[in-house]
């Protein structure tokens, strides 16, 4: 699906589907954008503005909660990621950044690979539970893990933007599960070697990985 004149918010972060992040809105153009999105219950897109420029793949977002509103129009909000998209072209004649975007579909999964899919999902859930337990001393239950896909697990972990962008660009759940499984395993090994593992910061319910 192609959407034209879609509001865009270039940022130094990568947003994943199902991830919730806080934003402080203070620039006039983004005050206008968020006000219009809120009034129409609309979405906007967050795109990573990396050192190498604006990335092509981003994630749609919707305001889920307004934490603070100030008289000058500034606000603190929470937004939730929804769907990956590809930025096809920029549009520069609006009050805020916008573009023509294509909402990205999943690649068709191989029906014959269902057993392998279940196996890698179980491995990813196990490594995720190991990591959460290592950092928080509490292990997620099987019920907690059952409905978590790759994005859902990754959304609770604060890792570098480049890794998140790579995950966002993968177009099949199998590939994403393999990616996060290996990422969790690598992180567990690194924490096991770190004398400072017990001093990892905890913020907003996320695990911060340095």
N, CA and C atoms as a LAMMPS dump frame, in Angstrom:
ITEM: TIMESTEP
0
ITEM: NUMBER OF ATOMS
630
ITEM: BOX BOUNDS ff ff ff
-5.0000000000000000e+02 5.0000000000000000e+02
-5.0000000000000000e+02 5.0000000000000000e+02
-5.0000000000000000e+02 5.0000000000000000e+02
ITEM: ATOMS id mol type element x y z
1 1 1 N 0.84 -1.197 0
2 1 2 C 0 0 0
3 1 3 C 0.873 1.245 0
4 2 1 N 0.526 2.189 -0.893
5 2 2 C 1.253 3.45 -1.002
6 2 3 C 0.46 4.558 -0.312
7 3 1 N 1.131 5.313 0.537
8 3 2 C 0.5 6.451 1.207
9 3 3 C 1.258 7.716 0.824
10 4 1 N 0.524 8.713 0.366
11 4 2 C 1.149 9.968 -0.067
12 4 3 C 1.021 11.025 1.025
13 5 1 N 1.966 11.942 1.048
14 5 2 C 1.971 13.061 1.987
15 5 3 C 1.854 12.559 3.432
16 6 1 N 2.63 11.545 3.719
17 6 2 C 2.612 10.92 5.038
18 6 3 C 3.575 11.665 5.957
19 7 1 N 3.138 12.105 7.152
20 7 2 C 4.019 12.857 8.054
21 7 3 C 5.23 12.028 8.471
22 8 1 N 6.402 12.667 8.493
23 8 2 C 7.642 11.99 8.851
24 8 3 C 8.349 12.713 9.994
25 9 1 N 8.989 11.936 10.84
26 9 2 C 9.737 12.482 11.972
27 9 3 C 11.13 11.852 11.95
28 10 1 N 12.088 12.481 11.256
29 10 2 C 13.463 11.972 11.27
30 10 3 C 14.068 12.158 12.662
31 11 1 N 14.609 11.078 13.216
32 11 2 C 15.157 11.11 14.564
33 11 3 C 16.435 10.275 14.637
34 12 1 N 17.156 10.453 15.714
35 12 2 C 18.371 9.671 15.939
36 12 3 C 18.094 8.345 16.605
37 13 1 N 16.894 7.811 16.431
38 13 2 C 16.518 6.528 17.012
39 13 3 C 15.86 5.669 15.951
40 14 1 N 15.792 4.368 16.225
41 14 2 C 15.041 3.435 15.383
42 14 3 C 13.87 2.921 16.205
43 15 1 N 12.673 3.041 15.661
44 15 2 C 11.476 2.537 16.317
45 15 3 C 11.098 1.194 15.697
46 16 1 N 10.764 0.224 16.548
47 16 2 C 10.33 -1.082 16.085
48 16 3 C 8.818 -1.242 16.262
49 17 1 N 8.171 -2.057 15.437
50 17 2 C 6.76 -2.37 15.671
51 17 3 C 6.556 -2.919 17.083
52 18 1 N 5.535 -2.437 17.765
53 18 2 C 5.148 -2.769 19.145
54 18 3 C 5.994 -2.064 20.199
55 19 1 N 7.052 -1.397 19.796
56 19 2 C 7.889 -0.67 20.766
57 19 3 C 7.219 0.64 21.165
58 20 1 N 7.339 1.014 22.43
59 20 2 C 6.806 2.277 22.935
60 20 3 C 7.964 3.149 23.381
61 21 1 N 8.009 4.388 22.878
62 21 2 C 9.09 5.3 23.227
63 21 3 C 8.524 6.662 23.617
64 22 1 N 9.212 7.387 24.508
65 22 2 C 8.788 8.748 24.847
66 22 3 C 9.418 9.742 23.879
67 23 1 N 8.68 10.787 23.543
68 23 2 C 9.194 11.861 22.706
69 23 3 C 8.859 13.202 23.344
70 24 1 N 9.805 14.123 23.235
71 24 2 C 9.564 15.508 23.663
72 24 3 C 9.388 16.346 22.41
73 25 1 N 8.225 16.93 22.246
74 25 2 C 7.891 17.685 21.035
75 25 3 C 8.05 19.172 21.336
76 26 1 N 8.998 19.811 20.643
77 26 2 C 9.256 21.224 20.946
78 26 3 C 9.414 22.085 19.698
79 27 1 N 9.813 21.514 18.556
80 27 2 C 9.931 22.311 17.341
81 27 3 C 8.54 22.613 16.771
82 28 1 N 8.389 23.819 16.219
83 28 2 C 7.08 24.239 15.737
84 28 3 C 6.518 23.279 14.692
85 29 1 N 7.353 22.817 13.764
86 29 2 C 6.845 21.942 12.7
87 29 3 C 6.338 20.618 13.258
88 30 1 N 6.992 20.145 14.304
89 30 2 C 6.546 18.867 14.87
90 30 3 C 5.387 19.059 15.855
91 31 1 N 5.286 20.249 16.449
92 31 2 C 4.073 20.566 17.211
93 31 3 C 2.854 20.481 16.295
94 32 1 N 2.984 21.08 15.106
95 32 2 C 1.89 21.057 14.135
96 32 3 C 1.581 19.632 13.705
97 33 1 N 2.611 18.873 13.394
98 33 2 C 2.417 17.504 12.927
99 33 3 C 1.713 16.648 13.964
100 34 1 N 2.194 16.693 15.197
101 34 2 C 1.598 15.865 16.253
102 34 3 C 0.184 16.325 16.558
103 35 1 N -0.062 17.633 16.529
104 35 2 C -1.415 18.144 16.767
105 35 3 C -2.383 17.614 15.707
106 36 1 N -1.964 17.627 14.447
107 36 2 C -2.828 17.121 13.382
108 36 3 C -3.035 15.609 13.5
109 37 1 N -1.972 14.884 13.843
110 37 2 C -2.117 13.435 14.009
111 37 3 C -3.066 13.106 15.153
112 38 1 N -2.965 13.834 16.236
113 38 2 C -3.838 13.583 17.383
114 38 3 C -5.288 13.926 17.065
115 39 1 N -5.5 15.019 16.36
116 39 2 C -6.878 15.441 16.065
117 39 3 C -7.558 14.468 15.111
118 40 1 N -6.779 13.829 14.24
119 40 2 C -7.372 12.895 13.297
120 40 3 C -7.09 11.456 13.617
121 41 1 N -6.551 11.182 14.8
122 41 2 C -6.177 9.832 15.203
123 41 3 C -5.29 9.196 14.135
124 42 1 N -4.371 10.002 13.576
125 42 2 C -3.539 9.532 12.48
126 42 3 C -2.164 9.082 12.915
127 43 1 N -1.438 8.519 11.966
128 43 2 C -0.095 8.025 12.216
129 43 3 C 0.937 8.938 11.555
130 44 1 N 2.167 8.799 11.991
131 44 2 C 3.308 9.435 11.339
132 44 3 C 4.427 8.401 11.301
133 45 1 N 5.493 8.714 10.591
134 45 2 C 6.581 7.763 10.463
135 45 3 C 7.849 8.247 11.123
136 46 1 N 8.487 7.372 11.875
137 46 2 C 9.797 7.666 12.45
138 46 3 C 10.852 6.994 11.576
139 47 1 N 11.812 7.794 11.12
140 47 2 C 12.884 7.307 10.265
141 47 3 C 14.208 7.667 10.922
142 48 1 N 15.124 6.715 10.945
143 48 2 C 16.42 6.937 11.583
144 48 3 C 17.267 7.896 10.761
145 49 1 N 17.649 9.001 11.39
146 49 2 C 18.588 9.955 10.791
147 49 3 C 19.972 9.588 11.308
148 50 1 N 20.653 8.718 10.587
149 50 2 C 21.958 8.213 11.017
150 50 3 C 23.065 9.158 10.578
151 51 1 N 24.294 8.845 10.963
152 51 2 C 25.444 9.653 10.536
153 51 3 C 25.61 9.619 9.026
154 52 1 N 25.071 8.575 8.397
155 52 2 C 25.17 8.439 6.942
156 52 3 C 23.956 9 6.217
157 53 1 N 23.066 9.63 6.954
158 53 2 C 21.889 10.222 6.331
159 53 3 C 20.607 9.521 6.723
160 54 1 N 19.51 9.958 6.102
161 54 2 C 18.19 9.418 6.414
162 54 3 C 18.037 8.033 5.796
163 55 1 N 17.64 7.069 6.617
164 55 2 C 17.476 5.706 6.129
165 55 3 C 16.172 5.558 5.354
166 56 1 N 16.129 4.548 4.519
167 56 2 C 14.989 4.34 3.641
168 56 3 C 13.832 3.635 4.338
169 57 1 N 14.153 2.766 5.291
170 57 2 C 13.129 1.98 5.981
171 57 3 C 12.846 2.593 7.346
172 58 1 N 11.565 2.849 7.622
173 58 2 C 11.161 3.399 8.91
174 58 3 C 9.989 2.62 9.474
175 59 1 N 9.37 3.178 10.514
176 59 2 C 8.252 2.507 11.176
177 59 3 C 7.154 3.529 11.464
178 60 1 N 5.921 3.168 11.151
179 60 2 C 4.809 4.052 11.473
180 60 3 C 4.601 4.088 12.985
181 61 1 N 4.077 5.202 13.459
182 61 2 C 3.882 5.394 14.897
183 61 3 C 2.574 6.109 15.149
184 62 1 N 2.027 5.867 16.331
185 62 2 C 0.78 6.513 16.746
186 62 3 C 0.94 6.983 18.192
187 63 1 N 0.417 8.166 18.502
188 63 2 C 0.46 8.673 19.873
189 63 3 C -0.478 7.831 20.736
190 64 1 N 0.07 7.253 21.795
191 64 2 C -0.749 6.42 22.688
192 64 3 C -1.071 7.116 24.002
193 65 1 N -0.238 8.101 24.375
194 65 2 C -0.49 8.799 25.638
195 65 3 C 0.192 10.154 25.613
196 66 1 N -0.488 11.157 26.128
197 66 2 C 0.102 12.481 26.313
198 66 3 C 0.456 12.621 27.784
199 67 1 N 1.731 12.731 28.062
200 67 2 C 2.199 12.795 29.444
201 67 3 C 2.126 14.212 30
202 68 1 N 2.524 15.189 29.194
203 68 2 C 2.533 16.588 29.626
204 68 3 C 2.205 17.477 28.436
205 69 1 N 1.468 18.541 28.688
206 69 2 C 1.237 19.571 27.688
207 69 3 C 1.534 20.924 28.314
208 70 1 N 2.245 21.768 27.563
209 70 2 C 2.659 23.065 28.069
210 70 3 C 1.984 24.188 27.288
211 71 1 N 1.916 25.362 27.899
212 71 2 C 1.194 26.478 27.303
213 71 3 C 1.772 26.889 25.957
214 72 1 N 3.076 26.688 25.761
215 72 2 C 3.702 27.101 24.503
216 72 3 C 3.574 26.039 23.406
217 73 1 N 2.807 24.984 23.674
218 73 2 C 2.587 23.964 22.658
219 73 3 C 3.506 22.775 22.739
220 74 1 N 4.525 22.857 23.577
221 74 2 C 5.403 21.699 23.75
222 74 3 C 4.634 20.572 24.446
223 75 1 N 5.098 19.357 24.25
224 75 2 C 4.442 18.232 24.906
225 75 3 C 5.408 17.066 25.072
226 76 1 N 5.106 16.239 26.045
227 76 2 C 5.796 14.964 26.237
228 76 3 C 4.781 13.865 25.958
229 77 1 N 5.111 12.986 25.036
230 77 2 C 4.158 11.977 24.606
231 77 3 C 4.8 10.598 24.578
232 78 1 N 3.959 9.569 24.55
233 78 2 C 4.398 8.209 24.282
234 78 3 C 3.839 7.799 22.928
235 79 1 N 4.684 7.173 22.12
236 79 2 C 4.22 6.688 20.819
237 79 3 C 4.556 5.206 20.699
238 80 1 N 3.731 4.485 19.96
239 80 2 C 3.931 3.051 19.753
240 80 3 C 4.172 2.78 18.278
241 81 1 N 5.155 1.931 17.997
242 81 2 C 5.451 1.552 16.628
243 81 3 C 4.419 0.585 16.089
244 82 1 N 4.187 0.643 14.77
245 82 2 C 3.174 -0.219 14.171
246 82 3 C 3.724 -1.034 13.008
247 83 1 N 3.989 -0.401 11.84
248 83 2 C 4.366 -1.148 10.645
249 83 3 C 5.604 -0.575 9.982
250 84 1 N 6.469 -1.442 9.471
251 84 2 C 7.612 -0.952 8.687
252 84 3 C 7.139 -0.359 7.357
253 85 1 N 7.876 0.619 6.872
254 85 2 C 7.568 1.205 5.568
255 85 3 C 8.861 1.594 4.869
256 86 1 N 8.741 1.778 3.559
257 86 2 C 9.857 2.264 2.754
258 86 3 C 9.543 3.686 2.295
259 87 1 N 10.483 4.59 2.49
260 87 2 C 10.322 5.963 2.035
261 87 3 C 10.673 6.017 0.551
262 88 1 N 9.689 6.364 -0.271
263 88 2 C 9.88 6.401 -1.718
264 88 3 C 10.39 7.759 -2.182
265 89 1 N 9.862 8.832 -1.6
266 89 2 C 10.334 10.169 -1.954
267 89 3 C 9.928 11.147 -0.871
268 90 1 N 10.721 12.188 -0.728
269 90 2 C 10.411 13.249 0.231
270 90 3 C 9.451 14.251 -0.392
271 91 1 N 8.624 14.866 0.444
272 91 2 C 7.712 15.933 0.033
273 91 3 C 8.02 17.147 0.894
274 92 1 N 8.303 18.272 0.243
275 92 2 C 8.829 19.435 0.969
276 92 3 C 7.905 20.642 0.966
277 93 1 N 6.634 20.47 0.551
278 93 2 C 5.749 21.634 0.477
279 93 3 C 4.739 21.677 1.611
280 94 1 N 5.019 20.937 2.702
281 94 2 C 4.107 20.919 3.84
282 94 3 C 4.751 21.622 5.037
283 95 1 N 3.969 21.796 6.086
284 95 2 C 4.463 22.522 7.266
285 95 3 C 5.463 21.7 8.064
286 96 1 N 5.584 20.426 7.742
287 96 2 C 6.492 19.521 8.442
288 96 3 C 6.997 18.498 7.424
289 97 1 N 8.053 17.776 7.753
290 97 2 C 8.561 16.768 6.817
291 97 3 C 7.494 15.734 6.478
292 98 1 N 7.458 15.319 5.234
293 98 2 C 6.49 14.322 4.784
294 98 3 C 7.074 13.581 3.598
295 99 1 N 6.373 12.538 3.191
296 99 2 C 6.866 11.776 2.054
297 99 3 C 5.823 10.824 1.528
298 100 1 N 6.153 10.222 0.41
299 100 2 C 5.369 9.123 -0.137
300 100 3 C 6.004 7.838 0.372
301 101 1 N 5.205 6.991 1.02
302 101 2 C 5.751 5.782 1.611
303 101 3 C 5.001 4.549 1.107
304 102 1 N 5.683 3.413 1.205
305 102 2 C 5.078 2.121 0.892
306 102 3 C 5.099 1.263 2.149
307 103 1 N 3.918 0.866 2.626
308 103 2 C 3.848 -0.049 3.761
309 103 3 C 4.347 -1.414 3.305
310 104 1 N 5.241 -2.01 4.076
311 104 2 C 5.92 -3.229 3.65
312 104 3 C 5.203 -4.474 4.157
313 105 1 N 5.018 -5.419 3.262
314 105 2 C 4.417 -6.699 3.612
315 105 3 C 5.506 -7.707 3.969
316 106 1 N 5.079 -8.761 4.632
317 106 2 C 5.984 -9.85 4.965
318 106 3 C 6.249 -10.701 3.723
319 107 1 N 7.434 -11.266 3.65
320 107 2 C 7.7 -12.257 2.617
321 107 3 C 6.927 -13.533 2.945
322 108 1 N 6.499 -14.231 1.923
323 108 2 C 5.762 -15.474 2.126
324 108 3 C 6.666 -16.513 2.784
325 109 1 N 6.169 -17.135 3.846
326 109 2 C 6.934 -18.17 4.536
327 109 3 C 6.749 -19.511 3.817
328 110 1 N 7.769 -20.324 3.857
329 110 2 C 7.719 -21.657 3.261
330 110 3 C 6.91 -22.581 4.167
331 111 1 N 5.759 -23.096 3.678
332 111 2 C 4.942 -23.976 4.534
333 111 3 C 5.704 -25.208 5.006
334 112 1 N 6.677 -25.663 4.217
335 112 2 C 7.439 -26.856 4.581
336 112 3 C 8.45 -26.573 5.696
337 113 1 N 8.65 -25.297 6.018
338 113 2 C 9.644 -24.929 7.024
339 113 3 C 9.008 -24.636 8.38
340 114 1 N 7.752 -25.062 8.559
341 114 2 C 7.045 -24.737 9.802
342 114 3 C 7.747 -25.31 11.024
343 115 1 N 8.259 -26.532 10.924
344 115 2 C 8.948 -27.151 12.058
345 115 3 C 10.194 -26.357 12.433
346 116 1 N 10.942 -25.923 11.427
347 116 2 C 12.149 -25.126 11.679
348 116 3 C 11.787 -23.786 12.304
349 117 1 N 10.66 -23.218 11.856
350 117 2 C 10.182 -21.945 12.403
351 117 3 C 9.863 -22.076 13.889
352 118 1 N 9.175 -23.146 14.252
353 118 2 C 8.836 -23.374 15.657
354 118 3 C 10.093 -23.588 16.491
355 119 1 N 11.073 -24.267 15.92
356 119 2 C 12.312 -24.532 16.648
357 119 3 C 13.09 -23.25 16.917
358 120 1 N 13.222 -22.411 15.899
359 120 2 C 13.981 -21.179 16.089
360 120 3 C 13.228 -20.22 17.008
361 121 1 N 11.875 -20.249 16.973
362 121 2 C 11.091 -19.421 17.888
363 121 3 C 11.316 -19.854 19.335
364 122 1 N 11.344 -21.171 19.565
365 122 2 C 11.595 -21.684 20.914
366 122 3 C 12.991 -21.294 21.39
367 123 1 N 13.975 -21.374 20.485
368 123 2 C 15.344 -21.003 20.851
369 123 3 C 15.433 -19.511 21.174
370 124 1 N 14.763 -18.683 20.375
371 124 2 C 14.782 -17.239 20.62
372 124 3 C 14.122 -16.905 21.946
373 125 1 N 12.985 -17.546 22.248
374 125 2 C 12.307 -17.321 23.526
375 125 3 C 13.19 -17.743 24.696
376 126 1 N 13.89 -18.856 24.532
377 126 2 C 14.747 -19.35 25.611
378 126 3 C 15.908 -18.397 25.868
379 127 1 N 16.553 -17.933 24.798
380 127 2 C 17.671 -17.003 24.97
381 127 3 C 17.179 -15.668 25.554
382 128 1 N 16.005 -15.236 25.126
383 128 2 C 15.433 -14.002 25.664
384 128 3 C 15.162 -14.144 27.153
385 129 1 N 14.567 -15.269 27.551
386 129 2 C 14.288 -15.513 28.967
387 129 3 C 15.583 -15.578 29.774
388 130 1 N 16.607 -16.196 29.209
389 130 2 C 17.915 -16.262 29.876
390 130 3 C 18.464 -14.858 30.119
391 131 1 N 18.351 -14.005 29.102
392 131 2 C 18.884 -12.644 29.209
393 131 3 C 18.116 -11.835 30.243
394 132 1 N 16.786 -11.906 30.187
395 132 2 C 15.967 -11.168 31.161
396 132 3 C 16.284 -11.637 32.573
397 133 1 N 16.413 -12.94 32.759
398 133 2 C 16.709 -13.473 34.088
399 133 3 C 18.089 -13.037 34.559
400 134 1 N 19.059 -13.003 33.669
401 134 2 C 20.41 -12.62 34.056
402 134 3 C 20.474 -11.174 34.534
403 135 1 N 19.673 -10.334 33.909
404 135 2 C 19.734 -8.904 34.235
405 135 3 C 18.786 -8.517 35.362
406 136 1 N 17.606 -9.148 35.435
407 136 2 C 16.587 -8.722 36.395
408 136 3 C 16.366 -9.707 37.535
409 137 1 N 16.977 -10.9 37.454
410 137 2 C 16.775 -11.973 38.437
411 137 3 C 15.355 -12.532 38.409
412 138 1 N 14.6 -12.212 37.379
413 138 2 C 13.255 -12.763 37.223
414 138 3 C 13.121 -13.333 35.812
415 139 1 N 12.642 -14.566 35.719
416 139 2 C 12.513 -15.215 34.422
417 139 3 C 11.073 -15.133 33.934
418 140 1 N 10.868 -14.698 32.694
419 140 2 C 9.514 -14.658 32.147
420 140 3 C 8.907 -16.061 32.116
421 141 1 N 7.617 -16.134 32.343
422 141 2 C 6.945 -17.418 32.294
423 141 3 C 6.691 -17.829 30.848
424 142 1 N 6.34 -19.095 30.675
425 142 2 C 6.017 -19.585 29.336
426 142 3 C 4.834 -18.821 28.748
427 143 1 N 3.877 -18.471 29.59
428 143 2 C 2.731 -17.699 29.12
429 143 3 C 3.148 -16.309 28.657
430 144 1 N 4.104 -15.703 29.365
431 144 2 C 4.596 -14.383 28.981
432 144 3 C 5.283 -14.427 27.613
433 145 1 N 5.96 -15.529 27.34
434 145 2 C 6.749 -15.642 26.126
435 145 3 C 5.925 -16.067 24.913
436 146 1 N 4.813 -16.725 25.164
437 146 2 C 4.072 -17.391 24.09
438 146 3 C 3.715 -16.465 22.933
439 147 1 N 3.272 -15.268 23.237
440 147 2 C 2.799 -14.362 22.189
441 147 3 C 3.841 -13.348 21.742
442 148 1 N 5.071 -13.464 22.237
443 148 2 C 6.107 -12.505 21.868
444 148 3 C 6.764 -12.902 20.556
445 149 1 N 6.66 -12.043 19.548
446 149 2 C 7.402 -12.28 18.313
447 149 3 C 8.767 -11.609 18.423
448 150 1 N 9.524 -11.623 17.349
449 150 2 C 10.888 -11.071 17.385
450 150 3 C 10.871 -9.585 17.721
451 151 1 N 9.971 -8.833 17.092
452 151 2 C 9.886 -7.405 17.396
453 151 3 C 9.492 -7.19 18.856
454 152 1 N 8.55 -7.983 19.35
455 152 2 C 8.096 -7.822 20.727
456 152 3 C 9.207 -8.035 21.732
457 153 1 N 10.056 -9.022 21.493
458 153 2 C 11.192 -9.247 22.391
459 153 3 C 12.212 -8.127 22.264
460 154 1 N 12.566 -7.779 21.038
461 154 2 C 13.59 -6.755 20.826
462 154 3 C 13.155 -5.396 21.345
463 155 1 N 11.853 -5.132 21.365
464 155 2 C 11.352 -3.83 21.807
465 155 3 C 11.615 -3.569 23.281
466 156 1 N 11.917 -4.616 24.053
467 156 2 C 12.169 -4.429 25.486
468 156 3 C 13.655 -4.29 25.797
469 157 1 N 14.483 -4.313 24.769
470 157 2 C 15.928 -4.266 24.974
471 157 3 C 16.507 -3.043 24.285
472 158 1 N 17.314 -2.309 25.011
473 158 2 C 17.91 -1.078 24.481
474 158 3 C 19.263 -1.407 23.874
475 159 1 N 19.279 -1.693 22.562
476 159 2 C 20.553 -1.916 21.911
477 159 3 C 20.756 -0.901 20.8
478 160 1 N 21.921 -0.946 20.138
479 160 2 C 22.305 0.15 19.258
480 160 3 C 21.385 0.274 18.052
481 161 1 N 21.315 1.503 17.54
482 161 2 C 20.374 1.81 16.459
483 161 3 C 20.672 1.014 15.2
484 162 1 N 21.942 0.758 14.905
485 162 2 C 22.287 0.025 13.689
486 162 3 C 21.717 -1.391 13.73
487 163 1 N 21.791 -2.027 14.884
488 163 2 C 21.239 -3.379 15.02
489 163 3 C 19.722 -3.355 14.895
490 164 1 N 19.095 -2.351 15.491
491 164 2 C 17.644 -2.247 15.399
492 164 3 C 17.213 -1.99 13.955
493 165 1 N 17.978 -1.169 13.251
494 165 2 C 17.642 -0.89 11.857
495 165 3 C 17.758 -2.161 11.014
496 166 1 N 18.793 -2.941 11.262
497 166 2 C 18.964 -4.194 10.526
498 166 3 C 17.784 -5.126 10.784
499 167 1 N 17.346 -5.196 12.024
500 167 2 C 16.189 -6.024 12.361
501 167 3 C 14.933 -5.51 11.673
502 168 1 N 14.729 -4.197 11.686
503 168 2 C 13.538 -3.594 11.085
504 168 3 C 13.45 -3.896 9.594
505 169 1 N 14.589 -4.029 8.932
506 169 2 C 14.608 -4.221 7.488
507 169 3 C 14.389 -5.666 7.066
508 170 1 N 14.427 -6.608 7.998
509 170 2 C 14.196 -8.009 7.657
510 170 3 C 12.719 -8.23 7.377
511 171 1 N 12.416 -8.968 6.313
512 171 2 C 11.044 -9.073 5.85
513 171 3 C 10.383 -10.412 6.159
514 172 1 N 11.005 -11.251 6.967
515 172 2 C 10.345 -12.485 7.374
516 172 3 C 10.572 -12.711 8.856
517 173 1 N 9.559 -13.3 9.52
518 173 2 C 9.675 -13.553 10.956
519 173 3 C 10.767 -14.567 11.246
520 174 1 N 10.96 -15.525 10.356
521 174 2 C 12.027 -16.511 10.567
522 174 3 C 13.383 -15.815 10.644
523 175 1 N 13.656 -14.925 9.697
524 175 2 C 14.93 -14.194 9.705
525 175 3 C 15.073 -13.356 10.969
526 176 1 N 13.991 -12.727 11.389
527 176 2 C 14.054 -11.883 12.579
528 176 3 C 14.299 -12.72 13.844
529 177 1 N 13.662 -13.883 13.924
530 177 2 C 13.869 -14.747 15.09
531 177 3 C 15.308 -15.235 15.163
532 178 1 N 15.877 -15.604 14.032
533 178 2 C 17.282 -16.007 14.006
534 178 3 C 18.171 -14.843 14.461
535 179 1 N 17.849 -13.641 13.973
536 179 2 C 18.64 -12.459 14.301
537 179 3 C 18.615 -12.18 15.809
538 180 1 N 17.414 -12.157 16.406
539 180 2 C 17.344 -11.819 17.829
540 180 3 C 17.879 -12.958 18.689
541 181 1 N 17.685 -14.205 18.26
542 181 2 C 18.251 -15.33 19.007
543 181 3 C 19.755 -15.171 19.128
544 182 1 N 20.413 -14.877 18.018
545 182 2 C 21.872 -14.724 18.029
546 182 3 C 22.292 -13.479 18.795
547 183 1 N 21.497 -12.421 18.689
548 183 2 C 21.807 -11.196 19.431
549 183 3 C 21.719 -11.43 20.934
550 184 1 N 20.668 -12.118 21.385
551 184 2 C 20.513 -12.4 22.807
552 184 3 C 21.66 -13.281 23.31
553 185 1 N 22.016 -14.307 22.533
554 185 2 C 23.089 -15.204 22.942
555 185 3 C 24.418 -14.458 23.058
556 186 1 N 24.681 -13.584 22.105
557 186 2 C 25.912 -12.792 22.137
558 186 3 C 25.937 -11.874 23.361
559 187 1 N 24.797 -11.274 23.659
560 187 2 C 24.714 -10.369 24.804
561 187 3 C 24.912 -11.121 26.117
562 188 1 N 24.329 -12.308 26.212
563 188 2 C 24.488 -13.121 27.423
564 188 3 C 25.96 -13.451 27.65
565 189 1 N 26.668 -13.816 26.579
566 189 2 C 28.098 -14.134 26.718
567 189 3 C 28.874 -12.908 27.165
568 190 1 N 28.523 -11.745 26.617
569 190 2 C 29.236 -10.526 26.981
570 190 3 C 28.981 -10.155 28.435
571 191 1 N 27.744 -10.299 28.881
572 191 2 C 27.424 -9.983 30.271
573 191 3 C 28.11 -10.938 31.238
574 192 1 N 28.222 -12.196 30.833
575 192 2 C 28.867 -13.186 31.698
576 192 3 C 30.336 -12.848 31.921
577 193 1 N 30.928 -12.151 30.983
578 193 2 C 32.337 -11.78 31.087
579 193 3 C 32.54 -10.425 31.758
580 194 1 N 31.453 -9.729 32.005
581 194 2 C 31.562 -8.371 32.526
582 194 3 C 31.465 -8.341 34.045
583 195 1 N 32.42 -7.686 34.669
584 195 2 C 32.388 -7.541 36.127
585 195 3 C 31.311 -6.553 36.55
586 196 1 N 30.84 -5.782 35.601
587 196 2 C 29.853 -4.761 35.919
588 196 3 C 28.44 -5.187 35.542
589 197 1 N 28.245 -6.482 35.3
590 197 2 C 26.938 -6.955 34.84
591 197 3 C 25.831 -6.596 35.825
592 198 1 N 26.141 -6.642 37.116
593 198 2 C 25.113 -6.362 38.119
594 198 3 C 24.776 -4.903 38.253
595 199 1 N 25.506 -4.024 37.521
596 199 2 C 25.275 -2.593 37.636
597 199 3 C 24.607 -2.013 36.397
598 200 1 N 24.057 -2.871 35.545
599 200 2 C 23.382 -2.382 34.348
600 200 3 C 22.207 -1.493 34.749
601 201 1 N 22.095 -0.38 34.069
602 201 2 C 20.989 0.534 34.37
603 201 3 C 19.667 -0.05 33.919
604 202 1 N 18.617 0.232 34.679
605 202 2 C 17.269 -0.173 34.32
606 202 3 C 16.42 1.098 34.198
607 203 1 N 15.763 1.242 33.063
608 203 2 C 14.962 2.441 32.842
609 203 3 C 13.784 2.11 31.927
610 204 1 N 12.611 2.612 32.265
611 204 2 C 11.407 2.426 31.45
612 204 3 C 11.114 0.962 31.149
613 205 1 N 11.513 0.078 32.076
614 205 2 C 11.214 -1.332 31.885
615 205 3 C 12.071 -1.999 30.843
616 206 1 N 13.142 -1.344 30.392
617 206 2 C 13.979 -1.91 29.372
618 206 3 C 15.319 -2.359 29.937
619 207 1 N 15.946 -3.263 29.213
620 207 2 C 17.289 -3.702 29.559
621 207 3 C 18.249 -2.909 28.696
622 208 1 N 19.186 -2.213 29.3
623 208 2 C 20.123 -1.386 28.554
624 208 3 C 21.402 -2.166 28.307
625 209 1 N 21.777 -2.251 27.028
626 209 2 C 22.967 -2.972 26.635
627 209 3 C 23.984 -1.966 26.134
628 210 1 N 25.145 -1.941 26.775
629 210 2 C 26.169 -0.971 26.355
630 210 3 C 26.995 -1.542 25.219
